[in-house]
Amino acid sequence: MDEQTRITEEKYKQVQRHELEWWRNNHIDVNWLWNTYLDVFEPWLREFECVVDIGCGPMPIFCSPRIQGERWIAVDPLFEEYNSIPYYTKYHSGKIEFANEAGQVASNSADGVFCLNALDHVQDPGNMLVHLRRILKPGGRLYLFVDIDKPTDPMHLHTIRRDWLLSKLSVLKLIELKMNKSWKFANDVMWYVGEERAQ
């Protein structure tokens, strides 16, 4: 994956329409999905002051009872539209704060940032990684799940390469890195936990 990864606004809007339609037509077992991620991340979870879920879809990870925290911020350009899907609205409690994009979240505001199966969906993955780090407080942890070397399709706009991603994450202190075969596609998936270094 090269540095010139940003796609056009028009194409991104098309992809967002695909995303919304997909969620309208597919009712996911929410506990299964949360546990798929959290079973792997469990040893590195802790109680949080503020959790941000970037690209959260209609059911942010912090709605799982396995995530303990004081403040929740859901970041997804479609989050308000997801409220029109009755199957998912029960996961949109009044205490959840909402932002359309990562750039709207304050710097050094979260001690837990999740970005799960979202990096290859965004308009500019390199810029998103900058925001993920910007949002983290010193000592805060980033929890990342990414498809590696997956071909693009109408909802997955970028092919994320392992070496490119790890070079971008090298500014963080590595806590855990796991690679597994995807349960959906032929590619690998990466599970990553990194910590923002104390300043």
C-alpha positions in Angstrom: 0.0 0.0 0.0 1.4 3.3 -1.1 1.2 6.6 0.7 -1.3 8.0 -1.8 -4.2 6.1 -0.3 -6.9 8.7 0.0 -9.9 8.0 -2.2 -12.3 10.6 -3.7 -15.2 12.0 -1.7 -17.6 10.7 -4.4 -16.3 7.2 -4.2 -16.3 7.3 -0.4 -20.0 8.4 -0.4 -20.8 5.4 -2.7 -19.1 3.1 -0.3 -21.0 4.5 2.7 -24.3 3.8 0.8 -23.1 0.2 0.4 -22.2 0.0 4.1 -25.6 1.3 5.3 -27.5 -1.1 2.9 -25.3 -4.0 4.1 -26.2 -3.3 7.8 -29.9 -2.9 6.9 -29.9 -6.4 5.3 -27.7 -8.2 7.8 -28.6 -8.6 11.4 -25.4 -9.7 13.1 -25.3 -11.6 16.4 -23.9 -8.8 18.4 -22.5 -10.8 21.3 -20.8 -13.2 18.9 -19.1 -10.2 17.1 -18.1 -8.5 20.3 -16.7 -11.7 21.8 -14.8 -12.5 18.6 -12.7 -9.4 19.2 -12.7 -9.4 23.0 -11.7 -13.0 23.5 -8.4 -12.1 21.9 -8.0 -8.7 23.4 -9.1 -9.7 27.0 -5.6 -10.0 28.5 -4.9 -6.4 27.6 -8.2 -4.8 28.5 -8.5 -2.7 31.7 -11.0 -0.3 33.2 -11.1 2.9 31.1 -11.9 6.5 31.7 -12.7 7.2 28.1 -13.2 4.7 25.3 -13.4 5.7 21.6 -14.6 3.2 18.9 -13.5 4.4 15.5 -15.6 3.0 12.6 -17.8 1.4 15.2 -20.7 0.5 12.9 -24.2 0.2 14.5 -23.0 -1.5 17.8 -19.9 0.1 19.4 -17.6 -2.3 21.2 -17.9 -0.5 24.5 -21.6 -1.5 24.6 -20.3 -5.0 25.5 -20.5 -5.5 29.3 -16.9 -6.7 29.0 -15.7 -3.2 28.4 -15.7 -1.1 31.6 -15.4 2.7 31.4 -16.8 6.1 32.3 -17.2 7.8 28.9 -18.0 6.4 25.5 -17.4 8.1 22.1 -18.8 6.3 18.9 -17.1 7.5 15.7 -18.8 6.6 12.4 -20.1 8.7 9.6 -23.2 6.5 9.5 -24.0 6.3 13.2 -27.1 8.5 13.0 -28.4 6.5 10.1 -27.9 3.3 12.0 -30.6 4.7 14.4 -33.1 4.0 11.6 -32.4 0.2 11.8 -34.6 -1.1 14.7 -32.4 -4.2 15.2 -29.4 -2.0 16.3 -31.0 1.0 18.1 -30.9 -0.7 21.5 -27.1 -0.4 21.4 -27.3 3.4 21.1 -27.8 4.5 24.7 -28.1 8.1 25.8 -24.7 8.1 27.4 -22.9 7.5 24.1 -21.3 10.6 22.6 -21.2 10.6 18.8 -18.8 12.0 16.2 -18.9 11.7 12.4 -15.1 11.4 12.0 -12.0 10.9 14.1 -10.9 14.5 13.5 -13.8 15.7 15.7 -12.5 13.8 18.8 -10.2 15.8 21.1 -6.5 15.1 21.2 -5.2 13.2 24.3 -8.7 12.4 25.3 -9.0 8.6 25.5 -7.1 5.9 27.3 -8.7 3.2 25.1 -9.1 3.5 21.4 -10.6 0.7 19.3 -10.5 0.4 15.5 -11.9 -3.0 14.6 -12.3 -4.1 11.0 -12.5 -0.4 9.9 -9.1 0.7 8.6 -9.6 -0.6 5.0 -13.1 1.0 4.9 -12.0 4.6 5.6 -11.2 7.3 3.1 -7.5 7.7 4.0 -5.9 4.9 6.2 -2.7 6.8 6.8 -4.5 9.9 8.0 -6.7 7.7 10.2 -3.7 6.2 11.9 -2.5 9.7 12.7 -5.8 10.5 14.4 -5.8 7.2 16.3 -2.5 8.2 17.9 -3.5 11.8 18.4 -6.6 10.8 20.4 -4.7 8.5 22.8 -3.5 9.9 26.1 0.0 9.0 27.2 -0.3 5.4 28.4 -3.5 4.9 26.5 -4.0 1.7 24.5 -4.9 1.2 20.8 -6.8 -2.0 20.0 -6.7 -2.7 16.2 -8.1 -5.5 14.1 -7.2 -5.3 10.4 -7.5 -7.5 7.3 -4.0 -7.9 5.8 -3.5 -8.3 2.0 -7.2 -8.5 1.4 -8.2 -7.5 -2.2 -10.4 -4.4 -2.5 -14.2 -4.7 -3.0 -17.1 -2.3 -2.9 -16.9 -1.9 0.9 -13.1 -2.5 1.5 -11.4 0.3 -0.3 -7.8 -0.4 0.5 -5.4 -3.4 0.6 -3.5 -3.0 3.9 0.0 -4.4 3.9 1.5 -5.7 7.1 4.9 -3.9 6.7 3.2 -0.6 5.9 0.9 -0.8 8.9 3.6 -1.8 11.3 5.9 1.0 10.1 3.0 3.5 10.9 2.4 1.9 14.3 6.1 1.9 15.3 5.7 5.1 17.2 3.7 3.2 19.8 5.0 0.7 22.3 4.0 -2.7 21.1 2.0 -4.7 23.7 0.7 -7.6 21.5 0.7 -8.6 17.9 -1.1 -11.7 16.6 -1.7 -12.9 13.0 -4.4 -15.4 12.1 -6.2 -16.6 9.0 -9.4 -14.7 8.4 -12.6 -16.6 9.2 -14.3 -14.9 6.2 -11.7 -14.5 3.5 -8.4 -16.1 2.3 -6.2 -13.4 3.7 -4.6 -13.0 7.2 -5.9 -10.7 9.9 -3.8 -8.8 12.4 -4.7 -8.2 16.1 -2.7 -5.4 17.5 -2.4 -3.7 20.9 -0.1 -0.7 21.3 0.4 1.9 24.0 1.1 5.6 23.6 4.4 6.3 25.2 4.6 8.7 28.1 5.7 12.2 27.0 
